[in-house]
Each structure stands twice: as C-alpha cells, then as structure tokens.
Amino acid sequence: MPGHSDDIYRVQLFEYAIPMAHPVQMSKTVVKTRQLLLLNFLLPETQRWIEVSPLPGFSRETIQNCIAQLQAIFARKPSLSIGELLRAIRVSSTDLCPSVSYSLSQLAEPAIGLEVDVDVDVSIKSWPRVKICPLVLNEDKIPNAPVVKMKVGRDTLRNDIERINTVLAGSEFTGQLRLDANQQWAQEDIETLCKAVDCTRIQWLEDPIANTDAYKNWPSYSAIPLALDESLYQQSNPHSNFPIVGLPVRALILKPTLLGQGRYWHYVHEAKKYNVQTVISSSFEGPVGMTSLHDFANKLSPEEYHGLDTLKYFAMDYQQKLNSKNMALLEQWQWP
C-alpha cells in the first residue's frame, strides 16, 4: 500500500441510479431515473467519494463518454496520487468532458471530497450554511421566501403571465421571482411580459432568448434585469469575453457540472472583474455532487441565494444517502 497520505491505492467506478419522486421534464426528455457515476478513492487513511453527473438534454457528453474518459485516465498507470491526478486535469482540462473535469477537481480540497460510507446518511447538517433559492415547477406551491425561482416558457406566454400575476397578487408570497425561460421566448414575448407584470417584483430573467445577439439591445425592450445560464456553457470558446463585455448582465448562473473546471473559473473571474453577481446552480446532482456544490457556493458568494433546491425531486430514500442496491461496480483500478 502507498505510504503518503495522498497516494491512491484503489479507485472504484460505480454506476448509480436515483429514482425521481415524480417524472421530471428536462429539455425534450422526461427523466424518471437519474443516472450518474460515483468514484470512490481509497487512500491510506481515508476514502473519498465524488460524483460525475452529466445532465441529459443539457450536457454535451453522455454517461458512456464519461466512462471512456475515466477508463483512459486510470488505466495503465504504475502509481497515482491526488497531486498527480490534479496536475493531469489542469493540463488536459479542455479535452475532458465538463462533468469529468469538474468532478475530479473536487479532490483538490479534502472538504470537497466527501467521506461517506454506503447506506449512511450524507451529513447535510455538516454542509456549509448556504442561502437557497427555492425552485418552483408548475405543480409546486410557492413558498414565502425572499426570492423564488419559477420555471416559465413551457406553457403559453398568456398562461405564464397569469400564473406570475396570481403569485405576485397573493398575500402568501412577498419576495421576488427569478424567472427561468430556458431560451423559449422571443424579444416580443419579453416586451409583452414587461407590460403585464410588476417588474419590480422580478429579480431577473434567466436566458429567455435562444439568439443571444438580441441581448445587446436588452434595455430597449425589457424593464427586468438579465441573467445568463444556458448561453454560458453553449459557447464554443470558453475563454471569450462573452457574456460580460457589451451586455447588460446582472448575474451569471453557474452550473459547474455543465461548465467544467476551466470554464467555471473563467466566468468567476470575469464576473468579479465586471462586478456581476454569481449564483451556483445545480443540475439535478445526487447527494454527493450536491455536497461539493454547497461548498462551492459558500466559498464563492455566501451572501447570495443559490439554486441548490433539486434534491427534493428525488425519491425520499435517495435525497441524503447512497443506497448500495442501486450501485453497480463498473470497474476498479488498484496500485500495489
């Protein structure tokens, strides 16, 4: 067995299935079970779990792409340590799948690499205390929180406006809404929306238009601030000045799983340079992946309300722990 504390003597790769409490519409796909990968790193004095979880309909890569990359990373190595692995990730981060590069980078700090036994609760009580922005889908009740994220753009614009006005007119909710249209609206829709709702109660609109060129004239047709989400990870060049320069952007919604390590940190630095708010948002990660996102959010902007409210859509028994009955060992690598 290796003698240094960061020497890895075994890596286990598992495929993990998490049933949803109810089927969830994601892009053009209805997801009933969330498929992801888990890696267990065994070191001389501890073990650490990380999660690789590309999101169907949003991630560029599939689970099979990730498995192939992980096999290439760990195969045929005479020895391996955490330090060596992190250096290799930095060198090849642009060639790795975003979900792979982000997840492996979690090993940089022990606080991020989760220590957990299978079938034991992931200790949510020990997570950093992060402010959470509740997520509301069509069937969800609006909680009375300072800010709530509402999904729109899946119904007709008329019905969305009616729903927004119903929420804002009620006495139960006194906060602000973040509206996420997932690039389903046109400029004319936003003009109509701004004339029909109380814009002072809308904190921002998240990436409502697929053609991002329309954002250059945003103040001419929208009284609501703009936030960017999808367009961040859809960019072919992760190191371009987009989306900060020349655009009236209030906030960046950062999904590390979809961005990858390099692109995530690029946008963090750009946001700080131009004084733009940053929000960490989940992509339906499991409890292991959500643990690292809480850590990221706490370090990045603890004063902000982050979009980390997706664990509630999993079956109850899977929200805070790993269940070995739904884990299949795909491969393992061991060093003497």
Helices and strands as residue ranges (DSSP letters): E 10-26, E 29-42, E 47-52, H 63-74, H 82-92, G 93-95, H 98-105, G 106-108, G 124-126, E 135-136, E 147-151, H 157-169, E 176-180, H 187-196, G 199-201, E 202-206, G 212-217, H 218-221, E 226-228, H 230-234, E 249-254, H 256-273, E 277-280, H 287-300, G 311-313, G 316-318, G 324-326, E 327-334
